[in-house]
Amino acid sequence: MRELPLPLALTARLSPVVVLAAMGWALSSSPATPADQHNEAQQKSTSTPSAPSTAAAATKSYGAAPAPCGSVATATLKSLVPGAKTAGKEIRSTDEKLRRTCSWNALKGYDYRWLDVSFEILDSDAAAQKEYKERTAEKSGGGAVPGLGDAGYSVVNLTTEDKQQTREGVVIAQVSNVLVVTTYNGSDFETKKAPGTDEINKGAIKAAKDAVAALKGGR
């Protein structure tokens, strides 16, 4: 998992030019005659004022990451990570406004389960969409998750180390300018086998749906 000034206004750049041009006109022009003043007054009275600028700075739908440890329903946690403390443990981040992560893990008998949920704030919807596409391209072999945020993707992989299998599911969802990343994995230390693909995939998606719902609910 990974993680996230505007130039000077054009008016500020042109101001010295306008001032110098005005000074040059004043020095090179003769005093205005009454007729000139009359014509100028008529032009001002008939001119239409320019419309005010409608340009506004883009705003973020979400300006800060929500508290992740309250993002997954208690029932979901008890089902996915039996024996874990439902309060979870938040992992420290270098900038909690931009990224916050909570983890739950427990060993019950020989079965180990780990779940974490992360909220990552980007500068705009477009930036989040770009990051979403890049990450899902890196994690090939998965598929779309319909109805999960603006876009959702799920992938499951199996790894083996010292004959111990671990199966991990990752779900990435884009919600406006936020990426919600859910990771769920498990191992059986007695059989050295991993839980089935379907179990891990459905569990990761369920937790991701809870997290997306919590994000939208706290908007």
C-alpha distance (Angstrom), angle and dihedral (degrees) to the residues before:
residue distance angle dihedral
M1 . . .
R2 3.71 . .
E3 3.06 140.7 .
L4 5.64 162.5 -154.3
P5 14.62 169.1 -2.9
L6 3.33 136.1 85.9
P7 3.84 123.8 -135.4
L8 3.78 120.1 -109.3
A9 3.75 113.0 -78.1
L10 3.79 116.2 -92.8
T11 3.79 89.1 -123.2
A12 3.80 90.6 60.7
R13 3.78 89.7 52.1
L14 3.81 93.8 50.3
S15 3.81 97.5 42.8
P16 3.86 95.9 86.8
V17 3.82 89.1 49.0
V18 3.78 92.6 51.6
V19 3.81 91.7 47.3
L20 3.80 93.2 50.1
A21 3.79 91.4 46.8
A22 3.79 90.7 51.5
M23 3.79 91.6 49.3
G24 3.81 91.1 50.9
W25 3.80 91.6 51.0
A26 3.80 91.6 49.9
L27 3.78 93.0 51.2
S28 3.80 96.7 45.2
S29 3.81 99.1 42.0
S30 3.79 127.0 85.2
P31 3.81 120.2 -127.4
A32 3.78 112.6 -75.2
T33 3.79 117.5 -103.1
P34 3.81 122.3 -133.9
A35 3.83 88.4 -105.1
D36 3.77 90.6 53.3
Q37 3.79 90.9 50.2
H38 3.81 90.9 49.7
N39 3.81 92.3 51.6
E40 3.78 91.4 47.1
A41 3.80 91.4 51.5
Q42 3.82 90.2 51.4
Q43 3.80 91.7 50.9
K44 3.80 92.1 50.2
S45 3.80 92.5 48.7
T46 3.82 93.1 51.8
S47 3.79 98.3 40.4
T48 3.78 118.8 102.6
P49 3.81 115.8 -126.8
S50 3.75 113.6 -116.4
A51 3.78 116.2 -102.6
P52 3.80 114.9 -104.3
S53 3.77 116.0 -104.6
T54 3.78 113.5 -93.9
A55 3.78 94.5 -165.6
A56 3.77 111.8 121.0
A57 3.73 132.5 -180.0
A58 3.79 113.2 -96.5
T59 3.78 113.8 -104.6
K60 3.79 128.9 -148.1
S61 3.78 120.2 -120.1
Y62 3.81 86.8 -144.2
G63 3.77 120.2 28.3
A64 3.81 99.5 -179.1
A65 3.77 139.3 22.1
P66 3.82 115.1 -98.9
A67 3.81 124.0 -127.1
P68 3.82 102.5 -78.2
C69 3.79 98.8 -162.0
G70 3.79 91.2 69.2
S71 3.78 94.7 46.4
V72 3.81 100.0 89.2
A73 3.79 121.5 65.5
T74 3.81 117.1 -113.1
A75 3.80 91.7 -123.1
T76 3.80 90.4 53.7
L77 3.80 92.1 49.9
K78 3.79 93.7 49.6
S79 3.78 89.8 50.2
L80 3.80 97.9 45.9
V81 3.82 101.0 34.5
P82 3.82 108.0 28.2
G83 3.78 112.2 -160.6
A84 3.81 95.7 16.4
K85 3.79 121.8 129.5
T86 3.78 104.5 -104.4
A87 3.81 91.2 -143.4
G88 3.79 88.8 71.1
K89 3.78 126.3 -161.6
E90 3.79 122.5 -90.3
I91 3.78 115.4 -136.7
R92 3.79 113.4 -135.7
S93 3.78 116.3 -111.0
T94 3.80 132.1 -161.6
D95 3.82 88.7 -125.2
E96 3.78 115.9 19.5
K97 3.80 91.8 -171.9
L98 3.79 89.3 64.0
R99 3.80 103.0 34.1
R100 3.78 136.2 17.0
T101 3.81 128.3 171.6
C102 3.79 134.3 -173.5
S103 3.81 126.6 -165.8
W104 3.78 135.3 -160.7
N105 3.80 123.6 -173.1
A106 3.77 138.1 160.4
L107 3.79 143.1 165.2
K108 3.78 113.1 -137.4
G109 3.76 110.2 -176.5
Y110 3.77 101.9 -44.9
D111 3.78 96.1 -29.6
Y112 3.78 116.4 102.3
R113 3.79 124.0 -166.9
W114 3.80 131.3 -178.4
L115 3.79 129.0 -172.8
D116 3.76 130.7 176.0
V117 3.80 133.8 173.6
S118 3.78 124.7 -162.2
F119 3.81 132.0 -170.4
E120 3.79 115.7 -157.9
I121 3.82 121.1 -171.4
L122 3.80 118.6 -150.5
D123 3.80 130.5 -171.9
S124 3.80 96.3 -104.6
D125 3.79 146.0 -7.0
A126 3.80 89.0 -98.1
A127 3.81 91.8 53.0
A128 3.81 90.8 49.2
Q129 3.79 91.3 48.4
K130 3.81 91.2 50.6
E131 3.81 92.1 48.8
Y132 3.81 90.5 46.7
K133 3.82 91.7 53.8
E134 3.80 92.4 47.8
R135 3.79 94.1 50.3
T136 3.77 95.8 45.2
A137 3.81 89.4 49.2
E138 3.81 89.0 54.6
K139 3.81 91.8 50.8
S140 3.79 98.5 55.2
G141 3.79 123.8 176.3
G142 3.80 97.3 54.5
G143 3.77 133.1 97.9
A144 3.76 145.2 -132.3
V145 3.81 121.4 -79.5
P146 3.82 106.9 -144.7
G147 3.80 117.4 -139.1
L148 3.79 95.7 16.6
G149 3.81 107.5 127.0
D150 3.80 117.6 -60.8
A151 3.81 88.4 -40.2
G152 3.79 133.5 -0.7
Y153 3.80 135.0 -168.8
S154 3.80 133.6 -177.1
V155 3.79 131.9 -167.6
V156 3.82 133.1 172.8
N157 3.80 126.5 -160.0
L158 3.79 135.5 -177.5
T159 3.81 122.7 -142.2
T160 3.80 130.3 -176.6
E161 3.80 125.8 -157.0
D162 3.81 122.9 172.6
K163 3.83 87.5 -10.5
Q164 3.82 90.2 -57.7
Q165 3.79 114.0 125.1
T166 3.80 124.2 -147.1
R167 3.77 123.7 -176.3
E168 3.81 117.7 -158.7
G169 3.76 131.7 -171.3
V170 3.81 123.8 -162.0
V171 3.79 124.1 -167.3
I172 3.80 120.9 -170.7
A173 3.80 120.0 -168.4
Q174 3.78 129.6 -178.8
V175 3.80 116.8 -148.8
S176 3.82 110.7 176.8
N177 3.83 104.9 -63.5
V178 3.82 94.4 -12.0
L179 3.80 132.2 90.7
V180 3.80 115.1 -153.1
V181 3.81 110.0 -161.1
T182 3.80 120.2 -170.7
T183 3.80 124.2 -173.2
Y184 3.81 123.4 -171.9
N185 3.78 126.3 173.9
G186 3.77 141.4 161.1
S187 3.80 146.0 -172.6
D188 3.80 137.9 -172.7
F189 3.80 108.8 -138.9
E190 3.80 93.3 -167.8
T191 3.79 99.8 53.7
K192 3.82 93.3 23.5
K193 3.78 86.2 -134.4
A194 3.79 127.2 125.2
P195 3.80 128.4 -126.6
G196 3.80 115.9 -93.5
T197 3.78 122.6 -83.1
D198 3.79 92.8 -115.6
E199 3.82 93.0 53.0
I200 3.78 93.9 50.6
N201 3.80 95.1 42.1
K202 3.81 94.8 49.5
G203 3.79 91.2 44.9
A204 3.80 93.3 52.1
I205 3.81 91.8 47.4
K206 3.81 92.2 48.6
A207 3.81 91.9 52.8
A208 3.82 90.6 45.0
K209 3.81 91.3 53.5
D210 3.81 90.1 51.7
A211 3.82 90.7 49.9
V212 3.81 93.9 48.6
A213 3.80 90.5 48.1
A214 3.83 90.2 50.4
L215 3.81 90.9 50.0
K216 3.79 93.1 51.4
G217 3.79 92.4 43.1
G218 3.78 92.2 55.5
R219 3.80 95.2 47.6
